[in-house]
Amino acid sequence: MTSTQKDQHGARSQRSQEADKPHRRKGEKTYSCDLCGKSFTEAGSLKRHQLIHSGVKPYSCDLCGKSFTEAGSLKKHQLIHSGVKPYSCDLCGKSFTEGGNLKKHQLIHSGVKPYSCDECGKDFTRTGHLKSHQLIHSGVKPYSCDLCGKSFTEAGSLKKHQLIHSGVKPYSCELCGKSFTEGGNLKKHQLIHSGVKPYSCELCGKSFTEGGNLKKHHIIHSGFKAHSCELCGKAFAQNSSLQRHLVTHSGIKVYSCDFCGKSFSDKHYRNIHLRIRTGIDVSCCDQCGKLFTTGAQLQQHMFSHTEERPYKCDLCEKTFKAPNQLKKHQQIHTRK
């Protein structure tokens, strides 16, 4: 057999082998991960995915040290540090580092929620949000805190929780000095100072700063009381109300009236008592229980609960917790 004939025979043999392989339709996901079952259209995509399970993250960010399995993921992450957000939403002005994130965000404005939970009927704009939600119904909480044992359905929730144990609260309120572990919690807190309560109950007119608090309030009108006291059988619409009630069985009365000495198991009842006795509305510190006759006095008091000293004297560099302390100090420099 000549070399030309051999080449022709080899080519026919290769075509025969290709013909013997099962035909793969375009877009078909024939490559599956043995560990999690996720499927891919290409072998290369499967290989990249398998790096996640290996735990190997060879690409690290020079600025914050965060590591990634792929170089592309690192590049996307580095945009966060650059501060550049070239993709803006025409409807609300929110900006994003990636075009894909803008597209996902725009689904919120469309109102389209094509992914529904079979268990409770809740709808979602993204399939990822539906999957995360379904973990709640499964009861599976694979991510546990090493320090307190609390478990979570998502790794992100565990990371947020761990900030509590670190004691780090980098987000501080400029008005009262209260600090928070997350920026989102600071934003929610700032609504209290603004006085804006955009969420109103259609049944009774009560307003709230957050949508979540309105949802909790709606349970009261539904008449559904899922939380029962094991000691007396009394039922409550909210778990927080049950917890307050349980204190009454303990016999502990930690909230006292400064005028007559009468004690109460709940600060709410103590405050009602004070209003009746003094005829003055009162504000209560949620950290130590101290009472004040005005909201301004309470705000001033809140500075005592933070270690932050954001107010600095331009003349001597001395720092203070509250603006009034700084003003009082500056009088020393102005005296002749």
C-alpha positions, 0 to 999 in steps of 0.5 A: 500500500502506497503512502497516499493509500495509507493516508486515504485509509486513515482518513476513512477510519477517522470518519468512521470513528466519528460516525460511531460517536453519538450525535450531539445536538447544538446546545446540548449539555452532555458533560456532567460534573460527578460531584454536583451533577451540573451539566455543560455543553463543552468539556472545557467548561466542565474542567473550569467548573471542577476547579471549584470543588478542588478548592484551588484558587491560584488567582489572588487580588493584590489589593484585598487578597481575595482568591479566585479559581479563574483569571477572568473572575479576578479581572471582574473583581478588580473592577470593584476596586477601580470604582468604575461602573460604566453600566447605568440603569436608565430608570433608577440610575444605579450603576454596575461594573458589568453589563450582565449585572445591569441586565439582571437588575433591569428585571426588577423594573420589568416586574416579570418574575418567571420563576415560581416556588412550587412549595409556597408560590413565591415568584422570583426574577432570577433562577438563582434566587429561586434556588436559594429560596428553596433551601429554606423549605428543604431545611438544609443549612450546610454552612455552620459558624465555628464560634457559635454553631449557628447554621445558614442555607448560604455561604454569603449569609455565614460570612455576614454573620461572622462579622458579628463575632469579629466585633468590627463595625466599620459603618457608623451613623453620623447623627447618633454614632451607632455602628454597624457591621454592614452598610445595608444595616446603616442605611436602614438605620438612617431612615429612623433619623429621616422620619420617612416611613414609605410603607403604610398598612392599607388596613390601619394606616400604620407606617414603617421605614422598611417593607419587611416590618410592614409584612410582619405587621400584616400578620397581625391583621390576618389573625394567624398566630403561629407562635405559642407559649408552652407554659400558658398556651397564649399565642402570638403573631410574631416570635418577638412578641412571644419572647417578650411574653416569656419574660413574664413567666421568669418573674424578672422585672428589669425595667424600673420607673425612676419616679416610684420604683415600680418594676416591669418585665417589658420596657413597653409597659414601663414606658406606658406607666411613665407617660401616665405618671408624667404626662410626657412622652418618653424615648428609650435607648435600645442598648441600655434602656435609659429614658429621655424626654426628647428624641434629641436627648436620646440621639446625644446619649447614643454617642456614649455607646460607640468608640468612634471619635469622628469629630476632630479639632483642626487646631490640636488634632484632638478627637471627640465622639459628639459634635457638641463635645468638639464645640465645647473644646474649641472654646479653649482655643478661642479664649483670650 
